[in-house]
Amino acid sequence: MKTLEELRAIREKMQGRVGMRAEDANQTRVVVGMATCGIASGARPVLNTLSEAVQTRKLEHVVVTQTGCIGLCQYEPIVEVIEPGKEKVTYVKMNPEKALEVVDQHLIRGHVISEYTINSVASDK
């Protein structure tokens, strides 16, 4: 960047990207914890299963992403479902079979599988 015009061009480009984020406000985000503890606990097959299921079922309103440490290592693999206007749902001790259930029950039918959530598992202790 050598001139003020280049700086303005970069600013305009980035403002356009920020505007695109607003369009994503109606999307459901499915976030898989992929820090070392999550990967060691089996998060990669969970992430792959979720991604494939969302693509296969053509759930265009759902985005599957990954994040680093969620901070609850004893509950890994962790999957968070963040729907617009709703409270975040945290699924714990996930595996590929449970991930498919989350797609079918939660993402398609809108029913939280409460026995897989952090609230259910934490209350068992």
BAKOLMAR-800274 format. One record per residue (C-alpha): residue number from 1; x, y, z. Coordinates in Angstrom, 2 decimals. Layout:
# BAKOLMAR-800274
pt nr NUM | c1 X | c2 Y | c3 Z
...
This chain:
# BAKOLMAR-800274
pt nr 1 | c1 0.00 | c2 0.00 | c3 0.00
pt nr 2 | c1 1.66 | c2 3.16 | c3 -1.22
pt nr 3 | c1 -1.09 | c2 5.70 | c3 -1.68
pt nr 4 | c1 -4.20 | c2 6.94 | c3 0.03
pt nr 5 | c1 -6.23 | c2 5.66 | c3 -2.93
pt nr 6 | c1 -5.01 | c2 2.11 | c3 -2.31
pt nr 7 | c1 -6.03 | c2 2.42 | c3 1.33
pt nr 8 | c1 -9.50 | c2 3.63 | c3 0.31
pt nr 9 | c1 -9.85 | c2 0.73 | c3 -2.14
pt nr 10 | c1 -8.97 | c2 -1.75 | c3 0.61
pt nr 11 | c1 -11.46 | c2 -0.12 | c3 2.98
pt nr 12 | c1 -14.26 | c2 -0.30 | c3 0.39
pt nr 13 | c1 -13.48 | c2 -3.93 | c3 -0.34
pt nr 14 | c1 -13.56 | c2 -4.84 | c3 3.36
pt nr 15 | c1 -16.78 | c2 -2.90 | c3 3.98
pt nr 16 | c1 -18.37 | c2 -4.98 | c3 1.24
pt nr 17 | c1 -17.33 | c2 -8.15 | c3 3.05
pt nr 18 | c1 -18.73 | c2 -6.88 | c3 6.34
pt nr 19 | c1 -22.01 | c2 -6.25 | c3 4.53
pt nr 20 | c1 -22.01 | c2 -9.86 | c3 3.29
pt nr 21 | c1 -21.80 | c2 -11.09 | c3 6.89
pt nr 22 | c1 -25.17 | c2 -9.50 | c3 7.62
pt nr 23 | c1 -26.74 | c2 -11.80 | c3 5.02
pt nr 24 | c1 -25.49 | c2 -14.76 | c3 7.07
pt nr 25 | c1 -27.56 | c2 -13.62 | c3 10.05
pt nr 26 | c1 -30.34 | c2 -16.04 | c3 9.04
pt nr 27 | c1 -28.05 | c2 -19.04 | c3 8.86
pt nr 28 | c1 -27.68 | c2 -21.74 | c3 11.47
pt nr 29 | c1 -24.06 | c2 -22.31 | c3 12.45
pt nr 30 | c1 -22.84 | c2 -25.72 | c3 13.55
pt nr 31 | c1 -19.46 | c2 -25.33 | c3 15.24
pt nr 32 | c1 -17.20 | c2 -28.29 | c3 16.06
pt nr 33 | c1 -14.40 | c2 -27.91 | c3 18.61
pt nr 34 | c1 -11.20 | c2 -28.91 | c3 16.82
pt nr 35 | c1 -8.49 | c2 -28.17 | c3 19.36
pt nr 36 | c1 -6.06 | c2 -30.95 | c3 20.26
pt nr 37 | c1 -8.38 | c2 -32.35 | c3 22.92
pt nr 38 | c1 -11.30 | c2 -32.46 | c3 20.49
pt nr 39 | c1 -9.29 | c2 -34.08 | c3 17.72
pt nr 40 | c1 -7.90 | c2 -36.68 | c3 20.15
pt nr 41 | c1 -11.47 | c2 -37.45 | c3 21.28
pt nr 42 | c1 -12.75 | c2 -37.99 | c3 17.74
pt nr 43 | c1 -13.92 | c2 -34.58 | c3 16.56
pt nr 44 | c1 -12.62 | c2 -34.97 | c3 12.99
pt nr 45 | c1 -15.05 | c2 -37.80 | c3 12.04
pt nr 46 | c1 -17.85 | c2 -35.81 | c3 13.70
pt nr 47 | c1 -16.97 | c2 -32.71 | c3 11.64
pt nr 48 | c1 -16.76 | c2 -34.76 | c3 8.44
pt nr 49 | c1 -20.09 | c2 -36.47 | c3 9.14
pt nr 50 | c1 -21.84 | c2 -33.17 | c3 9.84
pt nr 51 | c1 -20.40 | c2 -31.52 | c3 6.72
pt nr 52 | c1 -21.34 | c2 -34.43 | c3 4.47
pt nr 53 | c1 -24.85 | c2 -34.74 | c3 5.94
pt nr 54 | c1 -25.56 | c2 -31.01 | c3 5.55
pt nr 55 | c1 -24.36 | c2 -31.10 | c3 1.92
pt nr 56 | c1 -26.20 | c2 -34.33 | c3 1.08
pt nr 57 | c1 -29.46 | c2 -33.06 | c3 2.54
pt nr 58 | c1 -28.94 | c2 -29.67 | c3 0.85
pt nr 59 | c1 -29.45 | c2 -27.70 | c3 4.07
pt nr 60 | c1 -28.55 | c2 -24.36 | c3 2.55
pt nr 61 | c1 -29.41 | c2 -22.47 | c3 5.75
pt nr 62 | c1 -26.77 | c2 -24.42 | c3 7.72
pt nr 63 | c1 -23.03 | c2 -23.71 | c3 7.81
pt nr 64 | c1 -20.67 | c2 -26.22 | c3 9.44
pt nr 65 | c1 -17.47 | c2 -24.67 | c3 10.79
pt nr 66 | c1 -14.74 | c2 -25.49 | c3 13.23
pt nr 67 | c1 -13.19 | c2 -23.63 | c3 16.13
pt nr 68 | c1 -10.35 | c2 -24.10 | c3 18.55
pt nr 69 | c1 -10.69 | c2 -24.89 | c3 22.21
pt nr 70 | c1 -14.18 | c2 -24.50 | c3 23.65
pt nr 71 | c1 -12.81 | c2 -25.00 | c3 27.18
pt nr 72 | c1 -14.67 | c2 -28.14 | c3 28.21
pt nr 73 | c1 -12.11 | c2 -30.85 | c3 27.42
pt nr 74 | c1 -13.81 | c2 -33.54 | c3 29.51
pt nr 75 | c1 -16.91 | c2 -33.27 | c3 27.26
pt nr 76 | c1 -15.17 | c2 -33.51 | c3 23.86
pt nr 77 | c1 -16.05 | c2 -33.89 | c3 21.05
pt nr 78 | c1 -18.28 | c2 -30.82 | c3 21.35
pt nr 79 | c1 -20.72 | c2 -29.50 | c3 18.74
pt nr 80 | c1 -22.50 | c2 -26.17 | c3 19.17
pt nr 81 | c1 -25.63 | c2 -25.34 | c3 17.20
pt nr 82 | c1 -26.26 | c2 -21.60 | c3 16.95
pt nr 83 | c1 -29.60 | c2 -20.69 | c3 15.42
pt nr 84 | c1 -30.69 | c2 -17.09 | c3 14.81
pt nr 85 | c1 -32.83 | c2 -15.79 | c3 17.65
pt nr 86 | c1 -32.38 | c2 -18.90 | c3 19.80
pt nr 87 | c1 -30.12 | c2 -19.91 | c3 22.64
pt nr 88 | c1 -26.99 | c2 -21.83 | c3 21.68
pt nr 89 | c1 -27.24 | c2 -25.61 | c3 22.11
pt nr 90 | c1 -24.06 | c2 -27.42 | c3 23.16
pt nr 91 | c1 -23.89 | c2 -31.12 | c3 22.35
pt nr 92 | c1 -21.17 | c2 -33.10 | c3 24.12
pt nr 93 | c1 -19.41 | c2 -36.46 | c3 23.85
pt nr 94 | c1 -20.42 | c2 -36.62 | c3 20.21
pt nr 95 | c1 -19.66 | c2 -39.32 | c3 17.66
pt nr 96 | c1 -20.64 | c2 -39.67 | c3 13.98
pt nr 97 | c1 -23.87 | c2 -41.54 | c3 14.78
pt nr 98 | c1 -25.00 | c2 -38.87 | c3 17.25
pt nr 99 | c1 -24.01 | c2 -36.20 | c3 14.72
pt nr 100 | c1 -26.39 | c2 -37.72 | c3 12.16
pt nr 101 | c1 -29.15 | c2 -37.69 | c3 14.77
pt nr 102 | c1 -28.48 | c2 -33.99 | c3 15.41
pt nr 103 | c1 -28.81 | c2 -33.29 | c3 11.69
pt nr 104 | c1 -32.07 | c2 -35.23 | c3 11.40
pt nr 105 | c1 -33.69 | c2 -34.19 | c3 14.67
pt nr 106 | c1 -32.33 | c2 -30.72 | c3 15.39
pt nr 107 | c1 -31.34 | c2 -29.18 | c3 12.08
pt nr 108 | c1 -34.17 | c2 -30.64 | c3 10.00
pt nr 109 | c1 -37.02 | c2 -31.16 | c3 12.48
pt nr 110 | c1 -36.13 | c2 -28.47 | c3 15.01
pt nr 111 | c1 -36.05 | c2 -30.80 | c3 18.04
pt nr 112 | c1 -33.11 | c2 -30.47 | c3 20.43
pt nr 113 | c1 -31.81 | c2 -33.87 | c3 21.54
pt nr 114 | c1 -31.58 | c2 -32.94 | c3 25.20
pt nr 115 | c1 -29.88 | c2 -36.14 | c3 26.37
pt nr 116 | c1 -26.81 | c2 -35.20 | c3 24.29
pt nr 117 | c1 -26.55 | c2 -31.63 | c3 25.62
pt nr 118 | c1 -24.14 | c2 -30.26 | c3 28.19
pt nr 119 | c1 -27.04 | c2 -29.59 | c3 30.57
pt nr 120 | c1 -28.05 | c2 -33.26 | c3 30.61
pt nr 121 | c1 -24.54 | c2 -34.67 | c3 30.93
pt nr 122 | c1 -23.43 | c2 -32.14 | c3 33.57
pt nr 123 | c1 -26.51 | c2 -32.86 | c3 35.69
pt nr 124 | c1 -25.67 | c2 -36.60 | c3 35.68
pt nr 125 | c1 -22.57 | c2 -35.95 | c3 37.77
